[in-house]
Amino acid sequence: MCFSNTVREDSGNCLMTLVKVNNFYYVNSFLDGEAVSDIMSLDLIKELGIKELLKDPGKDTIANSQRSQALDIAQGITIYFMEKTSRFLAIIYNHKAFYLWLKTKVYHKLKVLTV
């Protein structure tokens, strides 16, 4: 696969790029075409100062195929990438391995092209 120079493939075959979240915080995000949902870490939620959360109904499958208990859902998250914005909601997990894991729908909204 070939991508613009702002989107790169990391060693785990997931795409990764720097995005700005809620016009406040820059974070590397992973793009996973097989992800069931957009995922944010609890640490990122705290960094952003987000306190208004929806209760999650239960478990969700995460990228490493393990079942894990979702904590809550954050809504109205905005990411900025190459002068474009996209709003989405994300399921929150208490993971230290990543801050933000996005399914391809968000990147399609931002018109990020893959070849």
C-alpha positions in Angstrom: 0.0 0.0 0.0 1.1 3.6 -0.6 0.0 6.5 1.4 0.6 10.2 1.6 3.7 11.1 3.5 1.6 12.1 6.5 0.2 8.6 6.9 2.7 5.8 7.4 2.6 2.1 8.1 4.1 1.1 11.5 5.7 -2.3 12.2 2.4 -3.9 13.1 0.9 -3.2 9.6 -1.5 -0.6 11.0 -1.5 2.9 9.6 -0.4 5.6 11.9 -0.6 9.4 11.7 -0.5 12.5 13.9 -3.8 14.2 14.4 -5.0 17.0 16.6 -7.8 16.1 19.0 -10.4 18.6 20.2 -8.2 21.5 18.9 -6.0 20.9 21.9 -3.8 17.8 21.9 -1.7 16.2 19.2 -1.6 12.4 19.3 -0.5 9.6 17.0 -3.6 7.7 15.9 -3.8 4.2 14.4 -6.0 3.5 11.4 -7.4 0.0 11.4 -9.7 -1.0 8.5 -11.0 -4.0 10.5 -11.7 -2.1 13.7 -15.3 -2.4 15.0 -15.3 1.0 16.7 -13.1 4.0 17.3 -11.2 3.6 20.6 -9.6 6.2 22.9 -7.5 5.5 26.0 -8.6 6.6 29.4 -5.4 8.5 29.7 -6.3 10.6 26.6 -9.7 11.3 27.9 -8.1 12.6 31.1 -5.5 14.7 29.1 -8.4 16.3 27.2 -10.4 17.0 30.4 -13.5 15.2 29.1 -15.9 14.5 31.9 -19.2 14.1 30.2 -19.4 10.4 29.1 -22.1 8.0 28.1 -22.2 4.6 29.9 -21.1 1.7 27.7 -23.4 -1.3 27.5 -20.7 -3.9 27.9 -17.8 -5.6 26.2 -16.3 -4.9 22.8 -13.6 -6.6 20.8 -10.4 -4.6 20.5 -7.7 -4.7 17.8 -5.7 -7.5 19.4 -8.8 -9.8 19.3 -9.0 -10.0 23.1 -12.3 -9.2 24.8 -12.0 -6.3 27.1 -14.4 -4.3 29.2 -15.2 -0.9 27.8 -15.4 1.8 30.4 -17.6 4.4 28.7 -18.3 6.2 25.5 -17.0 9.7 24.6 -19.0 11.6 22.1 -18.4 14.8 20.1 -14.7 14.2 19.8 -13.2 16.2 17.0 -10.0 15.4 15.1 -8.1 17.8 12.8 -6.0 16.5 10.0 -4.6 18.4 7.0 -7.0 21.4 7.5 -10.0 19.1 7.7 -12.2 18.0 10.7 -14.2 15.0 11.6 -16.5 14.4 14.6 -17.0 11.0 16.1 -17.7 9.0 19.2 -15.2 6.6 20.7 -15.3 3.7 23.2 -13.0 4.2 26.1 -10.6 1.5 27.4 -8.0 1.6 30.0 -5.1 0.8 27.7 -1.5 2.1 27.9 -0.4 0.8 24.4 -2.2 3.5 22.4 -4.1 6.7 22.8 -6.4 6.7 19.8 -7.4 3.8 17.4 -9.7 4.8 14.5 -11.7 2.8 12.1 -11.4 3.8 8.4 -14.8 5.6 8.4 -13.2 8.6 10.2 -10.4 8.8 7.7 -12.9 8.6 4.8 -14.7 11.6 6.2 -11.3 13.4 6.2 -10.8 12.3 2.6 -7.5 10.6 3.4 -6.6 8.7 0.2 -5.0 5.3 0.1 -3.6 3.7 -3.1 
